[in-house]
Amino acid sequence: MTTAPAADQRRLLDVQALDTRLDQIAHKKRTLPELARLTELASQVTDLHTALVTSQTAVSDLQRELRKAEADVEQVRVRAARDQARLDSGTGSPKDLQALQSELGTLGRRQAELEEVELDVMERLEAHEKALAEVTTAHESLAEKRAGVEAERDAAYAALDAEAETVRAERAAAAEGLDAALVTLYERLRAQLGGKGAGALRGRRCESCRLELNPLDVEAIVKSPEDQVARCEECGRILVRLPEPAKG
């Protein structure tokens, strides 16, 4: 049968209260609303990044296509200008000049076709560049939002860490000098039973599991030696008897 000074058992309730507070702080740190928001933003950033890369690739491809279209048009223009210069000079036989005239007509039609292609590419490029600008702006805005939420999360972390440090110091002071066997039993039960290892007996109710105990069990606990460590028959935790209130 485990025994420990009654005063130590009652002080154990202070330790339990501080341990519960530490657990609450840890839970709050794990469930900060900023964490859920960051998860949501991360998903949005991933989607936008994919759209950004797709848009950048489309613009790059169209820019390359436009350079080729421009080069094709320029090539025809250069050839047409050369032929026009030869025709204007009148150099060559009538047959040669006629051939040049015919080629200039062909080059004119080819140039018109190529300029249509160039115009189409320019229009598509303009549309994609506009879309890219919009996606880039949205991506930057989302990155700013995420940075803001990260700053809020870090501030919340810092506040909770500071609070936890204060509570741990209070906990160390509350546990100092307690019966070693009592503390060992408490820590073992706390690890096994979801963070609670001890609770007060209030009337017939166990404060830990909030269940009413068998009157005979309660009577046996009340009549047992004050230094005897009682356990709740329902939840198995240490059951601490409190001093009877003074009667006026």
C-alpha positions as CSV (number, residue, x, y, z in Angstrom):
1,M,0.0,0.0,0.0
2,T,1.5,3.3,-1.1
3,T,1.8,6.0,1.5
4,A,2.8,9.6,1.3
5,P,2.3,12.6,3.6
6,A,-1.2,14.1,3.3
7,A,0.2,17.5,2.7
8,D,2.2,16.1,-0.3
9,Q,-0.9,14.5,-1.7
10,R,-2.7,17.8,-1.5
11,R,0.2,19.6,-3.1
12,L,0.0,17.0,-5.9
13,L,-3.2,18.6,-6.9
14,D,-1.4,21.9,-7.6
15,V,1.1,19.9,-9.7
16,Q,-1.7,18.3,-11.6
17,A,-3.4,21.7,-12.3
18,L,-0.1,23.1,-13.7
19,D,0.5,19.9,-15.8
20,T,-3.1,20.3,-17.1
21,R,-2.3,23.9,-18.0
22,L,0.9,22.8,-19.8
23,D,-1.1,20.3,-21.8
24,Q,-3.7,22.9,-22.7
25,I,-0.9,25.2,-23.9
26,A,0.6,22.4,-26.0
27,H,-2.9,21.6,-27.4
28,K,-3.4,25.3,-28.2
29,K,-0.1,25.4,-30.0
30,R,-1.0,22.4,-32.1
31,T,-4.4,23.8,-33.0
32,L,-3.7,27.4,-33.7
33,P,-6.2,28.8,-36.3
34,E,-3.1,30.2,-38.1
35,L,-2.0,26.6,-38.8
36,A,-5.2,25.7,-40.5
37,R,-5.0,28.9,-42.5
38,L,-1.4,28.2,-43.5
39,T,-2.4,24.7,-44.7
40,E,-5.2,26.3,-46.8
41,L,-2.8,29.0,-48.2
42,A,-0.2,26.3,-49.0
43,S,-2.7,24.5,-51.1
44,Q,-3.7,27.7,-52.9
45,V,0.0,28.6,-53.4
46,T,0.6,25.2,-55.0
47,D,-2.3,25.6,-57.4
48,L,-1.2,29.2,-58.3
49,H,2.4,28.1,-58.7
50,T,1.2,25.4,-61.2
51,A,-0.8,28.0,-63.1
52,L,2.1,30.4,-63.0
53,V,4.6,27.9,-64.4
54,T,2.0,26.9,-67.1
55,S,1.4,30.6,-68.0
56,Q,5.2,31.3,-68.1
57,T,5.8,28.3,-70.4
58,A,3.0,29.4,-72.7
59,V,4.4,33.0,-72.9
60,S,7.9,31.7,-73.5
61,D,6.7,29.4,-76.3
62,L,4.7,32.2,-77.9
63,Q,7.7,34.6,-77.7
64,R,9.8,32.0,-79.5
65,E,7.0,31.5,-82.1
66,L,6.8,35.3,-82.6
67,R,10.5,35.6,-83.1
68,K,10.3,33.0,-85.8
69,A,7.3,34.6,-87.4
70,E,9.1,38.0,-87.4
71,A,12.2,36.4,-88.9
72,D,10.1,34.8,-91.7
73,V,8.4,38.1,-92.5
74,E,11.8,39.9,-92.4
75,Q,13.3,37.3,-94.7
76,V,10.6,37.8,-97.3
77,R,10.8,41.6,-97.0
78,V,14.5,41.6,-97.6
79,R,14.2,39.4,-100.7
80,A,11.3,41.5,-102.0
81,A,13.3,44.7,-101.4
82,R,16.3,43.2,-103.3
83,D,14.1,42.1,-106.2
84,Q,12.4,45.6,-106.3
85,A,15.8,47.3,-106.4
86,R,16.9,45.1,-109.3
87,L,13.6,45.7,-111.1
88,D,13.9,49.5,-110.5
89,S,17.4,49.5,-111.9
90,G,16.1,47.9,-115.2
91,T,19.2,45.7,-115.3
92,G,18.6,42.4,-117.1
93,S,16.7,41.1,-120.0
94,P,13.0,41.6,-120.4
95,K,12.5,38.0,-119.5
96,D,14.5,38.4,-116.3
97,L,12.6,41.6,-115.4
98,Q,9.3,39.8,-116.0
99,A,10.4,36.9,-113.7
100,L,11.3,39.5,-111.1
101,Q,7.9,41.1,-111.4
102,S,6.2,37.7,-111.0
103,E,8.4,36.8,-108.0
104,L,7.5,40.1,-106.4
105,G,3.8,39.3,-106.7
106,T,4.5,35.9,-105.1
107,L,6.6,37.4,-102.3
108,G,3.9,40.0,-101.6
109,R,1.3,37.3,-101.1
110,R,3.7,35.3,-99.0
111,Q,4.5,38.3,-96.9
112,A,0.8,39.0,-96.4
113,E,0.3,35.4,-95.2
114,L,3.2,35.5,-92.9
115,E,2.1,38.9,-91.4
116,E,-1.3,37.3,-90.7
117,V,0.5,34.5,-88.8
118,E,2.7,37.1,-87.0
119,L,-0.4,39.1,-86.0
120,D,-2.2,36.0,-84.7
121,V,0.9,35.1,-82.6
122,M,1.1,38.6,-81.3
123,E,-2.5,38.6,-80.3
124,R,-2.2,35.3,-78.5
125,L,1.0,36.4,-76.8
126,E,-0.7,39.6,-75.6
127,A,-3.5,37.6,-74.1
128,H,-1.2,35.1,-72.4
129,E,1.0,38.0,-71.1
130,K,-2.0,39.6,-69.6
131,A,-3.0,36.3,-68.0
132,L,0.6,35.8,-66.7
133,A,0.5,39.3,-65.2
134,E,-2.7,38.5,-63.3
135,V,-1.4,35.1,-62.1
136,T,1.9,36.7,-61.0
137,T,0.0,39.4,-59.1
138,A,-2.2,36.8,-57.4
139,H,0.8,34.7,-56.6
140,E,2.6,37.6,-55.0
141,S,-0.5,38.6,-53.1
142,L,-0.9,35.1,-51.7
143,A,2.8,35.0,-50.8
144,E,2.3,38.2,-48.8
145,K,-0.8,36.8,-47.1
146,R,1.1,33.6,-46.1
147,A,4.0,35.7,-44.8
148,G,1.5,37.7,-42.7
149,V,-0.1,34.5,-41.3
150,E,3.3,33.0,-40.6
151,A,4.2,36.1,-38.6
152,E,1.0,35.8,-36.6
153,R,1.7,32.1,-36.0
154,D,5.2,32.9,-34.8
155,A,3.9,35.6,-32.5
156,A,1.3,33.2,-31.0
157,Y,4.1,30.5,-30.6
158,A,6.3,33.0,-28.8
159,A,3.5,34.0,-26.4
160,L,2.5,30.4,-25.7
161,D,6.2,29.4,-25.2
162,A,6.6,32.2,-22.7
163,E,3.5,31.2,-20.9
164,A,4.6,27.6,-20.8
165,E,8.0,28.6,-19.5
166,T,6.3,30.4,-16.6
167,V,4.0,27.5,-15.9
168,R,7.0,25.0,-15.9
169,A,8.8,27.2,-13.4
170,E,5.7,27.2,-11.2
171,R,5.3,23.4,-11.7
172,A,8.9,22.8,-10.6
173,A,8.4,24.9,-7.5
174,A,5.1,23.0,-6.7
175,A,6.7,19.6,-7.1
176,E,9.9,20.4,-5.2
177,G,10.3,18.2,-2.1
178,L,7.3,16.0,-2.8
179,D,7.4,12.3,-1.8
180,A,9.4,10.6,-4.5
181,A,7.3,7.5,-4.7
182,L,4.1,9.6,-4.9
183,V,5.6,11.6,-7.8
184,T,6.7,8.4,-9.6
185,L,3.2,6.9,-9.2
186,Y,1.6,10.1,-10.4
187,E,3.8,10.4,-13.5
188,R,3.1,6.8,-14.4
189,L,-0.6,7.2,-14.1
190,R,-0.5,10.5,-16.0
191,A,1.3,8.9,-18.9
192,Q,-1.2,6.0,-19.0
193,L,-4.4,8.0,-18.4
194,G,-4.4,10.9,-20.8
195,G,-2.4,13.5,-18.8
196,K,-4.3,13.2,-15.5
197,G,-2.8,11.3,-12.7
198,A,-4.5,12.7,-9.7
199,G,-7.8,14.4,-8.7
200,A,-9.6,15.5,-5.6
201,L,-12.3,13.6,-3.8
202,R,-15.2,16.0,-3.5
203,G,-18.0,14.4,-1.5
204,R,-18.5,11.1,-3.3
205,R,-17.3,12.4,-6.7
206,C,-13.9,11.8,-8.2
207,E,-12.7,15.1,-9.7
208,S,-10.7,13.3,-12.4
209,C,-13.4,11.1,-14.0
210,R,-16.3,13.1,-12.6
211,L,-18.1,9.9,-11.5
212,E,-19.8,9.3,-8.2
213,L,-18.1,6.5,-6.2
214,N,-19.6,3.7,-4.2
215,P,-20.5,5.1,-0.8
216,L,-18.6,2.1,0.9
217,D,-15.5,2.9,-1.1
218,V,-15.7,6.5,-0.1
219,E,-16.2,5.6,3.5
220,A,-13.2,3.3,3.4
221,I,-11.0,6.0,2.0
222,V,-12.2,8.6,4.5
223,K,-11.5,6.2,7.4
224,S,-8.1,5.1,6.1
225,P,-4.9,6.6,7.5
226,E,-4.3,10.1,6.3
227,D,-1.0,9.2,4.6
228,Q,-2.5,6.3,2.7
229,V,-2.6,7.0,-1.1
230,A,-6.1,6.3,-2.3
231,R,-7.0,5.4,-5.9
232,C,-10.3,5.9,-7.7
233,E,-12.1,2.6,-8.2
234,E,-13.5,4.0,-11.5
235,C,-10.5,5.6,-13.3
236,G,-7.5,4.4,-11.3
237,R,-6.1,7.8,-10.6
238,I,-4.8,9.0,-7.3
239,L,-7.7,10.3,-5.2
240,V,-6.7,13.1,-2.9
241,R,-8.8,13.7,0.2
242,L,-9.3,17.4,1.1
243,P,-9.4,18.7,4.6
244,E,-12.9,19.0,6.1
245,P,-14.1,22.6,6.0
246,A,-14.0,24.3,9.3
247,K,-17.3,24.4,11.1
248,G,-18.4,27.8,12.3
